[in-house]
Amino acid sequence: MKYLVLLLVLALAIIIWRSRRAPDAAAPKPGPAAQAPPDILACAHCGLHIPRAEALMLGDQAFCCAQHRQQHQGPV
């Protein structure tokens, strides 16, 4: 009988110990998904949305390709 009580106390202690550790283990870790999304710009010619890193800039206007940038500049 005393082994049964000892087993129950031990099991209860393990359950309490694990329930207190669970929030720390389940906390999301910062990684690639936690980074801010890239800036998105619209092409001044066609309106296509593109990341700032891929945009071709002419002054403060963004373009999706060299052809649209040239058409916006006019003949050279």
C-alpha positions as CSV (number, residue, x, y, z in Angstrom):
1,M,0.0,0.0,0.0
2,K,2.8,2.5,0.8
3,Y,4.4,1.8,-2.5
4,L,1.2,2.7,-4.3
5,V,1.0,6.0,-2.4
6,L,4.7,6.6,-3.2
7,L,4.1,5.9,-6.9
8,L,1.1,8.3,-6.9
9,V,3.1,11.1,-5.3
10,L,5.9,10.6,-7.7
11,A,3.6,10.6,-10.7
12,L,1.9,13.8,-9.4
13,A,5.3,15.4,-9.0
14,I,6.3,14.5,-12.5
15,I,3.0,15.8,-14.0
16,I,3.4,19.2,-12.1
17,W,7.0,19.5,-13.2
18,R,6.2,18.8,-16.9
19,S,3.2,21.2,-16.9
20,R,5.4,24.1,-15.7
21,R,8.1,23.3,-18.3
22,A,5.6,23.0,-21.2
23,P,5.2,26.8,-22.0
24,D,8.9,27.3,-22.3
25,A,9.4,24.4,-24.6
26,A,6.4,25.3,-26.8
27,A,7.4,29.0,-27.2
28,P,8.0,29.8,-30.8
29,K,11.7,30.5,-31.6
30,P,12.5,33.5,-33.9
31,G,13.6,32.3,-37.3
32,P,13.2,33.2,-40.9
33,A,9.4,33.3,-40.6
34,A,9.7,36.0,-37.8
35,Q,11.5,38.5,-40.1
36,A,9.6,41.5,-41.5
37,P,8.3,41.1,-45.0
38,P,10.2,42.9,-47.8
39,D,9.0,46.3,-49.0
40,I,6.7,45.9,-52.0
41,L,6.5,48.6,-54.7
42,A,4.1,49.0,-57.7
43,C,5.6,49.4,-61.1
44,A,4.9,53.0,-62.3
45,H,4.1,51.8,-65.8
46,C,1.9,48.6,-65.4
47,G,1.2,48.5,-61.6
48,L,2.8,45.1,-61.1
49,H,3.8,44.7,-57.4
50,I,7.5,43.7,-56.9
51,P,9.9,43.6,-54.0
52,R,12.1,46.7,-53.6
53,A,15.2,44.6,-54.0
54,E,14.1,43.6,-57.5
55,A,12.7,46.9,-58.6
56,L,14.5,49.1,-61.2
57,M,14.4,52.6,-59.8
58,L,14.2,55.9,-61.7
59,G,14.2,58.7,-59.2
60,D,11.6,57.7,-56.7
61,Q,9.6,55.6,-59.1
62,A,9.9,51.8,-59.4
63,F,9.7,49.7,-62.5
64,C,9.4,46.0,-63.0
65,C,11.6,45.8,-66.1
66,A,14.1,47.8,-68.1
67,Q,11.5,48.2,-71.0
68,H,9.0,49.9,-68.7
69,R,11.6,52.1,-67.3
70,Q,12.7,53.1,-70.9
71,Q,9.2,53.7,-72.0
72,H,8.6,56.0,-69.0
73,Q,11.8,58.0,-69.7
74,G,10.9,58.5,-73.4
75,P,13.3,58.2,-76.3
76,V,17.0,58.6,-75.5
